[in-house]
Amino acid sequence: MKLEMKSEAGPAEEKSQLPPMQLMQVLHTPWAFYAVRAAVELDLFSVIKQGKKTACEISSQANIDPRGAEVLLNSLVALGFLSKHEDKFENAEVAETYLIPNTPLFMGHYIKINAEMQKAWYQLADVIRSGKPVMEVNQQIVAEEFFPALASSIFPLNFFNANVVARELKIDELAKGSRVLDVASGSAVWSIPFAQANPEISIDALDFPQVLNVTKEYANKFGVDSRYKFIGGDWHECKLESNSYDVVILGHILHSEGRVRSEQLIAWCQEILKPGGQLVIAEFFLDKEKTGPVPPALFAINMFLATANGCVFSQEELESILKSKGFGKSRRLEMPGYGKESPILIASK
């Protein structure tokens, strides 16, 4: 198909025209979120787990419109959350693990919070014009209101990764009395697998006092709270002994701190780590040109909306900062399911 275009500069030009598939994919992506959100609100995955298989049976059990049930269930098959055989629906593994209430890794709370967070995106053009964020989530007053609910809701997102890190660092082999510091601990998702792997280590959890209530709740829930010490406050006002920790964890904190404070935080970690100690950094890494991959590139916009100085680093940037602050070797940890886009960087003092 060709489209004739006239310009003021001269005669008509002939241009090749392709269907706007890339644009339509972007425009329709939110629909997938709303489909999953509706299914969670209607508790359809629980109904299916109970043995209600056909759309008619599911709609009757869930007390919803049969036609609505069928179109929603079919869309969930297309999205990979269900399978369908001879008009009968089954939960996929991802739905069984993350989308059924009262399971350990239920993500329904995050889905609800995510819907609220998306409201900030409607203001993106105004924020880009002004350069002023919608809020500043890393400021203590805002953080103590915002992060307790968020920390609980994102626990399932990072628990698998934290277990991989614990295995890769051989936490189970750390000597008795070894110490771990979990900075901006939140739900303690990054350190709980460490505590589970080795009952002989102690963990210090550092966060704002209100957020530490969530840390305590989860440490207690997993039966490891006796190995924790809880430190309330902001890291840059916290004085800790030099050369005292075997491992320090920075679980998704650098992107909210921004470049200057991240450099300061990394230098602080270098000071309190023992010689040979390891720094665990969990982040969304951009490529060297900062033009991809898509998730961290979009997350950089999210930080622009939510913080005054937040940013997303490339691996090269962080490795340069680590080297300048006295760290030796660093490595991007290979993580199942991530390919070359691992969210974990390990550095040694």
VEXTOR-162501 format. One line per 4 residues: their letters; for each residue y, x, z of C-alpha. Coordinates in steps of 0.05 Angstrom, whole numbers, plus 5000, padded with zeros to 4 digits. Each point is the difference from the previous one (the first is absolute). Layout:
N
A	Y/X/Z | ... .
! end
This chain:
349
MKLE	5000/5000/5000 | 5069/5025/4983 | 5067/4978/5027 | 5063/5006/4961 .
MKSE	5059/5025/5041 | 5072/5002/4977 | 5049/5048/5030 | 5075/5005/4994 .
AGPA	4991/5070/4972 | 4964/4983/4936 | 4946/4961/4964 | 4941/4967/5032 .
EEKS	4947/5046/5028 | 4926/4986/5004 | 4968/5015/5066 | 4927/4997/5021 .
QLPP	4990/4949/5055 | 4944/5001/5051 | 4983/4945/5050 | 5032/5014/5068 .
MQLM	4933/5011/5035 | 5025/5054/5047 | 5059/4957/5022 | 4956/4938/5009 .
QVLH	4952/5039/5043 | 5057/5020/5047 | 5028/4930/5001 | 4933/4969/5017 .
TPWA	4977/5050/5052 | 5031/4961/5058 | 4957/4941/4980 | 4938/5039/5022 .
FYAV	5031/5010/5069 | 5015/4927/5008 | 4929/4980/4978 | 4969/5045/5053 .
RAAV	5051/4977/5052 | 4983/4927/4986 | 4926/5014/5006 | 5010/5033/5067 .
ELDL	5044/4944/5026 | 4947/4949/4978 | 4946/5044/5031 | 4958/4994/4936 .
FSVI	4963/5066/5011 | 4974/4975/5067 | 4977/4935/4969 | 4963/5038/4946 .
KQGK	4968/5046/5052 | 4974/4938/5036 | 4959/4982/4938 | 5046/4952/4962 .
KTAC	4989/5024/4929 | 5026/4953/4946 | 5073/4983/4991 | 4985/4928/5019 .
EISS	4964/5020/5064 | 5055/5050/5018 | 5056/4950/4988 | 4965/4948/5042 .
QANI	4989/5048/5058 | 5072/5028/4996 | 5030/4930/4990 | 5038/5020/4937 .
DPRG	5007/4972/4930 | 4937/5013/4958 | 5038/5018/4937 | 5046/5046/5039 .
AEVL	4940/5033/5033 | 4967/5014/4933 | 5060/5032/4967 | 5014/5043/5062 .
LNSL	4927/5021/5009 | 4994/5019/4927 | 5063/5042/5004 | 4971/5036/5061 .
VALG	4939/5017/4958 | 5046/5029/4946 | 5034/5041/5054 | 4934/5027/5027 .
FLSK	5001/4966/5068 | 4943/4951/4982 | 4941/4999/4953 | 4974/4938/4965 .
HEDK	4930/4983/4976 | 4980/4932/4974 | 5061/4967/5031 | 4987/5031/5068 .
FENA	5050/5047/5032 | 4985/5060/5044 | 5047/5046/5038 | 5008/5071/4973 .
EVAE	4994/5057/5050 | 5075/5009/5004 | 5009/4926/5020 | 4944/5005/5052 .
TYLI	5032/5062/5031 | 5074/4983/4998 | 5012/4926/4989 | 4960/4962/5052 .
PNTP	5034/4987/5068 | 4970/5029/5063 | 4969/5059/4963 | 5021/5070/5023 .
LFMG	5040/5017/4938 | 5030/4932/4983 | 5064/5009/4958 | 5027/4930/5004 .
HYIK	5055/5021/5048 | 5024/5053/4952 | 5000/4949/4943 | 5045/4955/5041 .
INAE	5047/5057/5019 | 5000/5026/4929 | 5026/4933/4976 | 5058/5006/5048 .
MQKA	5015/5071/4980 | 5003/4980/4927 | 5063/4960/5015 | 5038/5065/5003 .
WYQL	4981/5014/4928 | 5039/4940/4976 | 5062/5038/5023 | 4982/5064/4963 .
ADVI	5056/4997/4948 | 5052/4990/5055 | 4971/5058/5040 | 4999/5045/4939 .
RSGK	5074/4983/4989 | 5021/5013/5071 | 4952/5055/5021 | 4992/4964/5067 .
PVME	4930/4980/5023 | 4981/4929/5021 | 4980/5029/5067 | 4985/5068/5032 .
VNQQ	4929/4995/5027 | 4999/5070/5027 | 5056/4987/5050 | 4973/4986/5069 .
IVAE	5031/4931/5011 | 4974/4975/4933 | 4934/5038/5005 | 4982/4970/5067 .
EFFP	5009/4931/4970 | 4969/5014/4932 | 4943/5049/5011 | 4955/4968/5053 .
ALAS	4979/4944/4952 | 4998/5047/4940 | 4958/5052/5037 | 4948/4949/5018 .
SIFP	4998/4970/4930 | 4991/5066/4963 | 4943/5026/5044 | 4947/4981/4947 .
LNFF	5038/5037/4946 | 4991/5068/5032 | 4937/4996/5043 | 4952/5022/4945 .
NANV	5045/5059/4981 | 5007/5021/5073 | 4925/5002/5008 | 4994/5045/4938 .
VARE	5053/5047/5029 | 4963/5004/5066 | 4936/5020/4964 | 5034/5049/4953 .
LKID	5035/5036/5058 | 4935/5001/5040 | 5033/4969/5060 | 4932/4992/5032 .
ELAK	4996/5076/5004 | 5066/5011/5037 | 4992/5034/5067 | 5005/4962/5065 .
GSRV	5072/4991/5021 | 5028/5004/4929 | 5064/4960/4991 | 5024/4954/4945 .
LDVA	5070/4972/4991 | 5008/4934/4962 | 5074/4996/4980 | 5026/4929/4988 .
SGSA	4932/4977/5022 | 5009/4926/4985 | 4931/4968/5007 | 4968/5069/5011 .
VWSI	4961/4990/4936 | 5004/5074/4982 | 4977/5026/5067 | 4949/4948/5023 .
PFAQ	4946/5029/4953 | 5015/5069/5030 | 4988/4971/5070 | 4937/4966/4977 .
ANPE	4974/5064/4967 | 5010/5045/5061 | 5002/4974/5072 | 5021/5069/5025 .
ISID	5069/5001/4969 | 5065/4970/5026 | 5052/4964/4957 | 5074/4992/5013 .
ALDF	5030/4939/4965 | 5075/5003/4987 | 5041/4940/4979 | 5056/4953/5022 .
PQVL	4981/4965/5065 | 4992/4930/4969 | 4956/5028/4945 | 4957/5037/5051 .
NVTK	4977/4932/5026 | 4964/4993/4933 | 4972/5070/5007 | 4972/4984/5068 .
EYAN	4971/4934/4976 | 4961/5032/4944 | 4977/5060/5040 | 4973/4951/5051 .
KFGV	4969/4956/4947 | 4960/5060/4974 | 4982/5024/5069 | 5035/5068/4996 .
DSRY	5063/4987/5042 | 4976/5046/5056 | 5010/5059/4953 | 5072/4982/4985 .
KFIG	5066/5019/5031 | 5059/4957/4976 | 5068/5031/4989 | 5058/4952/4989 .
GDWH	5060/5023/4959 | 5026/5029/4935 | 4967/5065/4979 | 5066/5037/4990 .
ECKL	5019/4988/5072 | 4931/5017/5027 | 4988/5069/5030 | 4928/5023/4994 .
ESNS	4968/5066/5018 | 4997/5052/4944 | 4931/5021/4973 | 4966/4943/5037 .
YDVV	4966/4955/4948 | 4939/5012/4956 | 5017/4943/4952 | 5065/4962/4988 .
ILGH	4998/4936/4958 | 5059/4974/4960 | 4972/4933/4977 | 5050/4970/4950 .
ILHS	5063/5021/5037 | 5033/5050/4952 | 5019/4948/4948 | 5043/4963/5051 .
EGRV	5032/5063/5028 | 5031/5027/4936 | 5004/5072/4976 | 5043/5031/5055 .
RSEQ	4964/4969/5059 | 4932/5012/4967 | 5016/5074/4997 | 5020/4998/5073 .
LIAW	4936/4962/5019 | 4955/5049/4963 | 5034/5059/5034 | 4990/4964/5067 .
CQEI	4926/4991/4985 | 4993/5073/4981 | 5030/5019/5068 | 4953/4957/5042 .
LKPG	4936/5016/4961 | 4955/5056/5023 | 4989/5059/4953 | 4948/4975/4951 .
GQLV	5016/4928/5017 | 5001/4947/4945 | 5053/4950/4979 | 4975/4936/4968 .
IAEF	5051/4965/4955 | 4985/4931/4972 | 5049/4980/4946 | 5010/4967/4932 .
FLDK	5006/5060/4954 | 5042/5000/4936 | 4985/5047/4943 | 5044/5061/4988 .
EKTG	5049/4962/4956 | 5001/4941/5049 | 4985/4951/4943 | 4932/4978/5025 .
PVPP	4949/4978/5019 | 5024/4928/5002 | 4985/4983/5074 | 5039/5058/5031 .
ALFA	5056/4992/4948 | 5009/4928/5021 | 4992/5017/5073 | 5060/5047/4992 .
INMF	5041/4938/4983 | 4971/4966/5061 | 5026/5056/5044 | 5068/4996/4966 .
LATA	5002/4927/5020 | 4977/5011/5072 | 5031/5067/5022 | 5065/5038/4992 .
NGCV	4966/5066/4982 | 4927/4985/4989 | 4965/5031/4939 | 4933/5015/4969 .
FSQE	4980/5073/4990 | 4960/5035/4947 | 4944/5045/5023 | 5039/5060/4974 .
ELES	5061/4981/5042 | 4961/4993/5064 | 4961/5064/4988 | 5067/5037/4990 .
ILKS	5027/4971/5065 | 4936/5018/5037 | 5003/5072/4975 | 5074/5006/5019 .
KGFG	4984/4976/5071 | 4946/5051/5012 | 4936/4965/4979 | 4947/5038/4962 .
KSRR	4951/4968/4953 | 5003/4926/4984 | 4952/4957/4961 | 4996/4930/4972 .
LEMP	4939/4969/5031 | 4950/4968/4951 | 4993/4927/5020 | 4948/4950/4974 .
GYGK	5031/4948/4954 | 5065/5037/4988 | 4982/5049/4946 | 5058/5050/4993 .
ESPI	5047/4955/5040 | 4976/5016/5070 | 5049/4979/5054 | 4982/5058/5047 .
LIAS	5029/5070/5004 | 4974/5050/5051 | 5039/5062/5021 | 4980/5056/5047 .
K	5045/5040/5046 .
! end
